[in-house]
Amino acid sequence: MTETRFDVGMTCDGCANAVKRILGKIDGVTNIDTNVEEKKVVVEHSDSVSKEVMLEKLLKWSQASGKSVALAA
């Protein structure tokens, strides 16, 4: 398993649930941990899932919601 971290401008549980729903639809994603207070998302996934695909999906949500999304440093 691989772990990828994102910085996401979540402000409530609704945001966190949206992120989980979006990433959960990707084949190979096995676990999604969101932390609204720290604005962090940690995704566990198989090696077949690229961070670019996950980022692209989150960026589409970002454009609609106005929330920030970036790969964590």
Jmol script that loads the backbone (N, CA, C; Angstrom):
load data "model"
ATOM      1  N   MET A   1       0.827  -1.192   0.000  1.00  0.00           N
ATOM      2  CA  MET A   1       0.000   0.000   0.000  1.00  0.00           C
ATOM      3  C   MET A   1       0.872   1.256   0.000  1.00  0.00           C
ATOM      4  N   THR A   2       0.341   2.266  -0.630  1.00  0.00           N
ATOM      5  CA  THR A   2       1.004   3.561  -0.714  1.00  0.00           C
ATOM      6  C   THR A   2       0.129   4.580   0.015  1.00  0.00           C
ATOM      7  N   GLU A   3       0.762   5.590   0.578  1.00  0.00           N
ATOM      8  CA  GLU A   3       0.040   6.640   1.279  1.00  0.00           C
ATOM      9  C   GLU A   3       0.317   7.968   0.596  1.00  0.00           C
ATOM     10  N   THR A   4      -0.749   8.717   0.308  1.00  0.00           N
ATOM     11  CA  THR A   4      -0.627  10.042  -0.291  1.00  0.00           C
ATOM     12  C   THR A   4      -1.368  11.030   0.593  1.00  0.00           C
ATOM     13  N   ARG A   5      -0.749  12.201   0.804  1.00  0.00           N
ATOM     14  CA  ARG A   5      -1.338  13.225   1.675  1.00  0.00           C
ATOM     15  C   ARG A   5      -1.702  14.461   0.856  1.00  0.00           C
ATOM     16  N   PHE A   6      -2.843  15.037   1.227  1.00  0.00           N
ATOM     17  CA  PHE A   6      -3.319  16.255   0.584  1.00  0.00           C
ATOM     18  C   PHE A   6      -3.620  17.303   1.638  1.00  0.00           C
ATOM     19  N   ASP A   7      -3.419  18.563   1.277  1.00  0.00           N
ATOM     20  CA  ASP A   7      -3.874  19.700   2.073  1.00  0.00           C
ATOM     21  C   ASP A   7      -5.164  20.174   1.410  1.00  0.00           C
ATOM     22  N   VAL A   8      -6.263  20.093   2.146  1.00  0.00           N
ATOM     23  CA  VAL A   8      -7.576  20.412   1.587  1.00  0.00           C
ATOM     24  C   VAL A   8      -8.269  21.420   2.503  1.00  0.00           C
ATOM     25  N   GLY A   9      -8.784  22.495   1.937  1.00  0.00           N
ATOM     26  CA  GLY A   9      -9.421  23.562   2.705  1.00  0.00           C
ATOM     27  C   GLY A   9     -10.809  23.191   3.202  1.00  0.00           C
ATOM     28  N   MET A  10     -10.910  22.078   3.907  1.00  0.00           N
ATOM     29  CA  MET A  10     -12.197  21.634   4.447  1.00  0.00           C
ATOM     30  C   MET A  10     -12.572  22.505   5.639  1.00  0.00           C
ATOM     31  N   THR A  11     -13.861  22.864   5.713  1.00  0.00           N
ATOM     32  CA  THR A  11     -14.324  23.697   6.815  1.00  0.00           C
ATOM     33  C   THR A  11     -15.375  23.001   7.679  1.00  0.00           C
ATOM     34  N   CYS A  12     -15.847  21.827   7.237  1.00  0.00           N
ATOM     35  CA  CYS A  12     -16.895  21.135   7.997  1.00  0.00           C
ATOM     36  C   CYS A  12     -16.910  19.645   7.628  1.00  0.00           C
ATOM     37  N   ASP A  13     -17.748  18.898   8.332  1.00  0.00           N
ATOM     38  CA  ASP A  13     -17.871  17.470   8.047  1.00  0.00           C
ATOM     39  C   ASP A  13     -18.447  17.225   6.661  1.00  0.00           C
ATOM     40  N   GLY A  14     -19.248  18.161   6.167  1.00  0.00           N
ATOM     41  CA  GLY A  14     -19.784  18.026   4.810  1.00  0.00           C
ATOM     42  C   GLY A  14     -18.663  17.990   3.782  1.00  0.00           C
ATOM     43  N   CYS A  15     -17.669  18.851   3.969  1.00  0.00           N
ATOM     44  CA  CYS A  15     -16.496  18.865   3.081  1.00  0.00           C
ATOM     45  C   CYS A  15     -15.753  17.533   3.184  1.00  0.00           C
ATOM     46  N   ALA A  16     -15.533  17.077   4.413  1.00  0.00           N
ATOM     47  CA  ALA A  16     -14.799  15.832   4.637  1.00  0.00           C
ATOM     48  C   ALA A  16     -15.528  14.661   3.992  1.00  0.00           C
ATOM     49  N   ASN A  17     -16.853  14.632   4.128  1.00  0.00           N
ATOM     50  CA  ASN A  17     -17.625  13.553   3.520  1.00  0.00           C
ATOM     51  C   ASN A  17     -17.572  13.611   2.000  1.00  0.00           C
ATOM     52  N   ALA A  18     -17.574  14.814   1.431  1.00  0.00           N
ATOM     53  CA  ALA A  18     -17.465  14.956  -0.022  1.00  0.00           C
ATOM     54  C   ALA A  18     -16.125  14.413  -0.510  1.00  0.00           C
ATOM     55  N   VAL A  19     -15.053  14.745   0.198  1.00  0.00           N
ATOM     56  CA  VAL A  19     -13.718  14.265  -0.163  1.00  0.00           C
ATOM     57  C   VAL A  19     -13.677  12.735  -0.097  1.00  0.00           C
ATOM     58  N   LYS A  20     -14.239  12.169   0.975  1.00  0.00           N
ATOM     59  CA  LYS A  20     -14.266  10.707   1.116  1.00  0.00           C
ATOM     60  C   LYS A  20     -15.074  10.055  -0.003  1.00  0.00           C
ATOM     61  N   ARG A  21     -16.196  10.664  -0.339  1.00  0.00           N
ATOM     62  CA  ARG A  21     -17.049  10.120  -1.401  1.00  0.00           C
ATOM     63  C   ARG A  21     -16.326  10.147  -2.756  1.00  0.00           C
ATOM     64  N   ILE A  22     -15.671  11.250  -3.052  1.00  0.00           N
ATOM     65  CA  ILE A  22     -14.965  11.404  -4.334  1.00  0.00           C
ATOM     66  C   ILE A  22     -13.817  10.408  -4.440  1.00  0.00           C
ATOM     67  N   LEU A  23     -12.968  10.360  -3.421  1.00  0.00           N
ATOM     68  CA  LEU A  23     -11.803   9.471  -3.466  1.00  0.00           C
ATOM     69  C   LEU A  23     -12.203   8.008  -3.340  1.00  0.00           C
ATOM     70  N   GLY A  24     -13.288   7.737  -2.618  1.00  0.00           N
ATOM     71  CA  GLY A  24     -13.742   6.368  -2.426  1.00  0.00           C
ATOM     72  C   GLY A  24     -14.230   5.701  -3.697  1.00  0.00           C
ATOM     73  N   LYS A  25     -14.556   6.494  -4.715  1.00  0.00           N
ATOM     74  CA  LYS A  25     -15.011   5.948  -5.998  1.00  0.00           C
ATOM     75  C   LYS A  25     -13.852   5.459  -6.863  1.00  0.00           C
ATOM     76  N   ILE A  26     -12.635   5.769  -6.491  1.00  0.00           N
ATOM     77  CA  ILE A  26     -11.466   5.385  -7.291  1.00  0.00           C
ATOM     78  C   ILE A  26     -11.059   3.961  -6.931  1.00  0.00           C
ATOM     79  N   ASP A  27     -11.013   3.082  -7.931  1.00  0.00           N
ATOM     80  CA  ASP A  27     -10.585   1.699  -7.703  1.00  0.00           C
ATOM     81  C   ASP A  27      -9.158   1.688  -7.173  1.00  0.00           C
ATOM     82  N   GLY A  28      -8.936   0.956  -6.094  1.00  0.00           N
ATOM     83  CA  GLY A  28      -7.603   0.848  -5.517  1.00  0.00           C
ATOM     84  C   GLY A  28      -7.410   1.684  -4.269  1.00  0.00           C
ATOM     85  N   VAL A  29      -8.335   2.616  -3.996  1.00  0.00           N
ATOM     86  CA  VAL A  29      -8.274   3.397  -2.755  1.00  0.00           C
ATOM     87  C   VAL A  29      -8.844   2.527  -1.644  1.00  0.00           C
ATOM     88  N   THR A  30      -8.068   2.325  -0.579  1.00  0.00           N
ATOM     89  CA  THR A  30      -8.486   1.411   0.482  1.00  0.00           C
ATOM     90  C   THR A  30      -8.877   2.120   1.775  1.00  0.00           C
ATOM     91  N   ASN A  31      -8.356   3.322   2.024  1.00  0.00           N
ATOM     92  CA  ASN A  31      -8.696   4.038   3.253  1.00  0.00           C
ATOM     93  C   ASN A  31      -8.494   5.539   3.039  1.00  0.00           C
ATOM     94  N   ILE A  32      -9.403   6.323   3.612  1.00  0.00           N
ATOM     95  CA  ILE A  32      -9.322   7.778   3.517  1.00  0.00           C
ATOM     96  C   ILE A  32      -9.526   8.341   4.916  1.00  0.00           C
ATOM     97  N   ASP A  33      -8.542   9.076   5.409  1.00  0.00           N
ATOM     98  CA  ASP A  33      -8.629   9.686   6.731  1.00  0.00           C
ATOM     99  C   ASP A  33      -8.640  11.199   6.554  1.00  0.00           C
ATOM    100  N   THR A  34      -9.714  11.839   7.003  1.00  0.00           N
ATOM    101  CA  THR A  34      -9.808  13.293   6.885  1.00  0.00           C
ATOM    102  C   THR A  34      -9.720  13.930   8.268  1.00  0.00           C
ATOM    103  N   ASN A  35      -9.078  15.092   8.331  1.00  0.00           N
ATOM    104  CA  ASN A  35      -8.987  15.855   9.570  1.00  0.00           C
ATOM    105  C   ASN A  35      -9.339  17.304   9.237  1.00  0.00           C
ATOM    106  N   VAL A  36     -10.571  17.691   9.586  1.00  0.00           N
ATOM    107  CA  VAL A  36     -11.066  19.022   9.242  1.00  0.00           C
ATOM    108  C   VAL A  36     -10.267  20.111   9.953  1.00  0.00           C
ATOM    109  N   GLU A  37      -9.951  19.909  11.234  1.00  0.00           N
ATOM    110  CA  GLU A  37      -9.221  20.926  11.995  1.00  0.00           C
ATOM    111  C   GLU A  37      -7.853  21.217  11.398  1.00  0.00           C
ATOM    112  N   GLU A  38      -7.129  20.160  11.005  1.00  0.00           N
ATOM    113  CA  GLU A  38      -5.790  20.335  10.435  1.00  0.00           C
ATOM    114  C   GLU A  38      -5.826  20.521   8.922  1.00  0.00           C
ATOM    115  N   LYS A  39      -7.013  20.327   8.320  1.00  0.00           N
ATOM    116  CA  LYS A  39      -7.206  20.448   6.864  1.00  0.00           C
ATOM    117  C   LYS A  39      -6.291  19.490   6.097  1.00  0.00           C
ATOM    118  N   LYS A  40      -6.223  18.243   6.592  1.00  0.00           N
ATOM    119  CA  LYS A  40      -5.367  17.205   6.007  1.00  0.00           C
ATOM    120  C   LYS A  40      -6.205  16.008   5.584  1.00  0.00           C
ATOM    121  N   VAL A  41      -5.800  15.384   4.508  1.00  0.00           N
ATOM    122  CA  VAL A  41      -6.404  14.139   4.040  1.00  0.00           C
ATOM    123  C   VAL A  41      -5.275  13.157   3.770  1.00  0.00           C
ATOM    124  N   VAL A  42      -5.392  11.948   4.326  1.00  0.00           N
ATOM    125  CA  VAL A  42      -4.411  10.890   4.092  1.00  0.00           C
ATOM    126  C   VAL A  42      -5.145   9.743   3.395  1.00  0.00           C
ATOM    127  N   VAL A  43      -4.628   9.355   2.234  1.00  0.00           N
ATOM    128  CA  VAL A  43      -5.257   8.310   1.434  1.00  0.00           C
ATOM    129  C   VAL A  43      -4.314   7.118   1.337  1.00  0.00           C
ATOM    130  N   GLU A  44      -4.810   5.939   1.693  1.00  0.00           N
ATOM    131  CA  GLU A  44      -4.071   4.698   1.483  1.00  0.00           C
ATOM    132  C   GLU A  44      -4.624   4.059   0.227  1.00  0.00           C
ATOM    133  N   HIS A  45      -3.709   3.635  -0.640  1.00  0.00           N
ATOM    134  CA  HIS A  45      -4.152   3.098  -1.930  1.00  0.00           C
ATOM    135  C   HIS A  45      -3.119   2.146  -2.502  1.00  0.00           C
ATOM    136  N   SER A  46      -3.557   1.375  -3.493  1.00  0.00           N
ATOM    137  CA  SER A  46      -2.644   0.470  -4.178  1.00  0.00           C
ATOM    138  C   SER A  46      -1.716   1.279  -5.073  1.00  0.00           C
ATOM    139  N   ASP A  47      -0.630   0.650  -5.486  1.00  0.00           N
ATOM    140  CA  ASP A  47       0.341   1.328  -6.345  1.00  0.00           C
ATOM    141  C   ASP A  47      -0.238   1.701  -7.708  1.00  0.00           C
ATOM    142  N   SER A  48      -1.357   1.082  -8.081  1.00  0.00           N
ATOM    143  CA  SER A  48      -1.963   1.353  -9.383  1.00  0.00           C
ATOM    144  C   SER A  48      -2.680   2.708  -9.423  1.00  0.00           C
ATOM    145  N   VAL A  49      -2.906   3.306  -8.260  1.00  0.00           N
ATOM    146  CA  VAL A  49      -3.593   4.604  -8.188  1.00  0.00           C
ATOM    147  C   VAL A  49      -2.539   5.702  -8.133  1.00  0.00           C
ATOM    148  N   SER A  50      -2.611   6.638  -9.080  1.00  0.00           N
ATOM    149  CA  SER A  50      -1.626   7.717  -9.081  1.00  0.00           C
ATOM    150  C   SER A  50      -2.144   8.912  -8.294  1.00  0.00           C
ATOM    151  N   LYS A  51      -1.216   9.616  -7.676  1.00  0.00           N
ATOM    152  CA  LYS A  51      -1.604  10.809  -6.920  1.00  0.00           C
ATOM    153  C   LYS A  51      -2.179  11.867  -7.849  1.00  0.00           C
ATOM    154  N   GLU A  52      -1.756  11.849  -9.108  1.00  0.00           N
ATOM    155  CA  GLU A  52      -2.269  12.821 -10.073  1.00  0.00           C
ATOM    156  C   GLU A  52      -3.760  12.612 -10.346  1.00  0.00           C
ATOM    157  N   VAL A  53      -4.185  11.351 -10.416  1.00  0.00           N
ATOM    158  CA  VAL A  53      -5.609  11.052 -10.648  1.00  0.00           C
ATOM    159  C   VAL A  53      -6.432  11.535  -9.463  1.00  0.00           C
ATOM    160  N   MET A  54      -5.958  11.251  -8.258  1.00  0.00           N
ATOM    161  CA  MET A  54      -6.679  11.698  -7.062  1.00  0.00           C
ATOM    162  C   MET A  54      -6.728  13.220  -6.999  1.00  0.00           C
ATOM    163  N   LEU A  55      -5.608  13.865  -7.301  1.00  0.00           N
ATOM    164  CA  LEU A  55      -5.552  15.324  -7.279  1.00  0.00           C
ATOM    165  C   LEU A  55      -6.513  15.916  -8.305  1.00  0.00           C
ATOM    166  N   GLU A  56      -6.573  15.332  -9.488  1.00  0.00           N
ATOM    167  CA  GLU A  56      -7.475  15.818 -10.539  1.00  0.00           C
ATOM    168  C   GLU A  56      -8.935  15.763 -10.060  1.00  0.00           C
ATOM    169  N   LYS A  57      -9.315  14.669  -9.429  1.00  0.00           N
ATOM    170  CA  LYS A  57     -10.690  14.523  -8.922  1.00  0.00           C
ATOM    171  C   LYS A  57     -10.973  15.567  -7.845  1.00  0.00           C
ATOM    172  N   LEU A  58     -10.020  15.768  -6.937  1.00  0.00           N
ATOM    173  CA  LEU A  58     -10.216  16.748  -5.870  1.00  0.00           C
ATOM    174  C   LEU A  58     -10.247  18.172  -6.412  1.00  0.00           C
ATOM    175  N   LEU A  59      -9.471  18.442  -7.456  1.00  0.00           N
ATOM    176  CA  LEU A  59      -9.463  19.785  -8.047  1.00  0.00           C
ATOM    177  C   LEU A  59     -10.804  20.115  -8.695  1.00  0.00           C
ATOM    178  N   LYS A  60     -11.475  19.117  -9.279  1.00  0.00           N
ATOM    179  CA  LYS A  60     -12.812  19.351  -9.845  1.00  0.00           C
ATOM    180  C   LYS A  60     -13.768  19.775  -8.731  1.00  0.00           C
ATOM    181  N   TRP A  61     -13.695  19.085  -7.588  1.00  0.00           N
ATOM    182  CA  TRP A  61     -14.517  19.454  -6.443  1.00  0.00           C
ATOM    183  C   TRP A  61     -14.118  20.844  -5.948  1.00  0.00           C
ATOM    184  N   SER A  62     -12.840  21.127  -5.941  1.00  0.00           N
ATOM    185  CA  SER A  62     -12.324  22.415  -5.488  1.00  0.00           C
ATOM    186  C   SER A  62     -12.905  23.566  -6.314  1.00  0.00           C
ATOM    187  N   GLN A  63     -12.962  23.379  -7.613  1.00  0.00           N
ATOM    188  CA  GLN A  63     -13.501  24.428  -8.487  1.00  0.00           C
ATOM    189  C   GLN A  63     -14.970  24.684  -8.194  1.00  0.00           C
ATOM    190  N   ALA A  64     -15.725  23.625  -7.908  1.00  0.00           N
ATOM    191  CA  ALA A  64     -17.148  23.766  -7.622  1.00  0.00           C
ATOM    192  C   ALA A  64     -17.409  24.325  -6.228  1.00  0.00           C
ATOM    193  N   SER A  65     -16.557  23.948  -5.269  1.00  0.00           N
ATOM    194  CA  SER A  65     -16.800  24.314  -3.873  1.00  0.00           C
ATOM    195  C   SER A  65     -16.059  25.570  -3.432  1.00  0.00           C
ATOM    196  N   GLY A  66     -15.015  25.933  -4.171  1.00  0.00           N
ATOM    197  CA  GLY A  66     -14.205  27.075  -3.778  1.00  0.00           C
ATOM    198  C   GLY A  66     -13.178  26.763  -2.697  1.00  0.00           C
ATOM    199  N   LYS A  67     -13.021  25.465  -2.370  1.00  0.00           N
ATOM    200  CA  LYS A  67     -12.054  25.044  -1.349  1.00  0.00           C
ATOM    201  C   LYS A  67     -10.690  24.799  -2.004  1.00  0.00           C
ATOM    202  N   SER A  68      -9.627  25.016  -1.239  1.00  0.00           N
ATOM    203  CA  SER A  68      -8.273  24.797  -1.756  1.00  0.00           C
ATOM    204  C   SER A  68      -7.909  23.315  -1.677  1.00  0.00           C
ATOM    205  N   VAL A  69      -7.115  22.864  -2.642  1.00  0.00           N
ATOM    206  CA  VAL A  69      -6.635  21.482  -2.689  1.00  0.00           C
ATOM    207  C   VAL A  69      -5.205  21.490  -3.206  1.00  0.00           C
ATOM    208  N   ALA A  70      -4.314  20.754  -2.532  1.00  0.00           N
ATOM    209  CA  ALA A  70      -2.928  20.627  -2.983  1.00  0.00           C
ATOM    210  C   ALA A  70      -2.340  19.346  -2.420  1.00  0.00           C
ATOM    211  N   LEU A  71      -1.355  18.816  -3.117  1.00  0.00           N
ATOM    212  CA  LEU A  71      -0.585  17.703  -2.561  1.00  0.00           C
ATOM    213  C   LEU A  71       0.205  18.243  -1.376  1.00  0.00           C
ATOM    214  N   ALA A  72       0.221  17.508  -0.291  1.00  0.00           N
ATOM    215  CA  ALA A  72       0.973  17.945   0.878  1.00  0.00           C
ATOM    216  C   ALA A  72       2.464  17.817   0.607  1.00  0.00           C
ATOM    217  N   ALA A  73       3.222  18.750   1.155  1.00  0.00           N
ATOM    218  CA  ALA A  73       4.670  18.761   0.945  1.00  0.00           C
ATOM    219  C   ALA A  73       5.334  17.636   1.716  1.00  0.00           C
TER     220      ALA A  73
END
end "model"
wireframe off; spacefill off
backbone 0.3
color backbone group
